[in-house]
Structure formats: C-alpha cells, structure tokens
Amino acid sequence: MSGTLVLDCEGLSKLVRRTPEITEWLTAADAEDIRVVTSSVTLVEARDPKVSQARFDYAVSRVNIIPPNEAIARHASRLLAAAGLHGHKYALDAIVAATALTSPTPVTVLTSDPEDLLMLYGPRVRIIKV
C-alpha cells in the first residue's frame, strides 16, 4: 500500500452522487494502490433519503469501512481536547480524524470543511477541499 485516501461525509456523498472529481480520485487511488477508507459513522452522516439504497450500497462497497473502536474513540477525544473543541459539535469529525491518523501514511482526506479538520489534524495529513 502506498498510503490512504479518506472520505469524510462530503467525500462519500459525492461518491454516491458519482461526481467526476471523486471518481477521478478513486481511479487514481486504485492505480497507485492507495487504500480508500471511511469511518462507519460516516455512512450514517452521509445517508441521503433521496438516494436509492442500492446506489448508496454500491458506492459504499467501493471503500473500506473502518469501525470506531475504543482506541479510535480515545484518540478522537484527545484530538478534541488538544484543539479545544467540544465533542457535541465535532464528534464525527474527530472520529474521522482519528481514523485517518491511524491509517497507513501518507494520508489524504477529501472534505468540504478543511478549516475545521485542520484544527484536528494539524500538518499530519494532506487535506483537499471537494
């Protein structure tokens, strides 16, 4: 493996909607043997009732789903504390961040919200706005 590509809620939503930008990212990741992941909590956050279940399930089948175990939850909690952020508002972002930070490097995260995520990741990952 040559690293990890992480999809947050917007990245996964755009994959479900088959946007060309995300399709290109996945094609490039496949060509470079880069693992594509998302947190299992992102499946809940990204679920749009306007999209058929079959289409959603197909998109999800294209990525590796990482469940938030205790180690990831504790890491997410530490990230929140270090950034001075409250879990009520940033819990899901923190879980995605902890998932990314425990993934093989280099790590790239596709997100619609790079400002919030920069507070959690710092310079340790490459954050791309989609």
N, C-alpha and C positions, 0 to 999 in steps of 0.2 A: 504494500500500500504506500501511496505517495502523499498521504495526508487525508484531511477530512473536509467535506463541504457540508455545512449545517444549514438547514432550512428552518427559519422561525415561522411564525404564523403567516406572515405575508408571503414568504418564500413558498410555503406549502400551498397556500391559497392560489398563488399564481401557477404552481404546477398543476393543480386541479383544473384551473381555467385554461391550461395549455398555452400560456403566454410564450411567445417566441424567445424572449430573453431567458426564461428559466429553462426552457427546452434546450437552448444552446449551452447553458451551464451544465446541465445533466449530461449532454452529449460529450462535452469537453471533459467532465469528471470521469466518465466511463473510459474515454480514450487515454486518460492519464492514470488510470487505476486509482482514482481518488474515491474514497468511501463517502457516500451521501447518507446523512443521518438527519433525524429529527427526534425530538423528545415525544414520548407518548402523550404528554399533556398538550402538545401542540395539535394533536389530532382532534381534541375536544375544542380547543380555541379556534381552529381553522374551519370547523364544520359549518357549512352554509346550507340551510334547508332548501335553498333554491337550486342546489346542485344534486343530481341524482346520486343515490348511494353507490351505484355501480361505478360511476365516473370517479367519485371520491375514493372508493376502494382501489380502483386501478392505479390512481396517482400514488396513493399510499404504498401500494405494492412495489413501487419503484425506488423506495428509500428504506434504509434500515431504521427500525423504530427502537429507541433506547428508553427503557423504563426508568423512572426516577427512584432509585434505591435509597437506602438510608445514607450512604456515603455521598451521593449526589445531593440529597436534601440538606445534609450538614454543610457541604461545600457551598450550596446556594445561600444558606443562611449566613455563612461567613462573608460571602461576596456582598450581600445586602448590608451587613454591619459595616464592612470596610468602606462602602460607598455612601453610608449614611442614609440608606433608603429603607422604606417600610415595606414589609412583605405583603401587606394588604393590597398595595398597588402594583408591586413589582415582582410578586412571587413567580409567576410563569416565566417572565424574562430571566429571573435568577436561575430557575431550573434549566432553562435552555442554555444559559451561560455556563453553568456548572457542567452540563452535558458536553458542551463544546470544549471546555478546558480539560476534560478528562479523555478527550479523543486524540488519536494519533495526529501529530503535527506534520506540516503546517496546517492550521485550521483557518478556513474562510467561512464567514457567516453571511448569509443573504437575508437582509432585513429591510423593513420600511422605516425603522426607527433607530438609526445609528447613534443618535445623541444619547438616548437612554442606555443603549447597550455599551457604549464607550465607558460609561461610569462603572459598569460591572466588569468588563473585560480588561480595560486598560490597553496597553500596547501588545498584549499577548496573542491577539488574533487579528486577522485582516477582516474588516467589516465593510461589506459592499451594500450600498443602498439599491433596493429594487423597487 
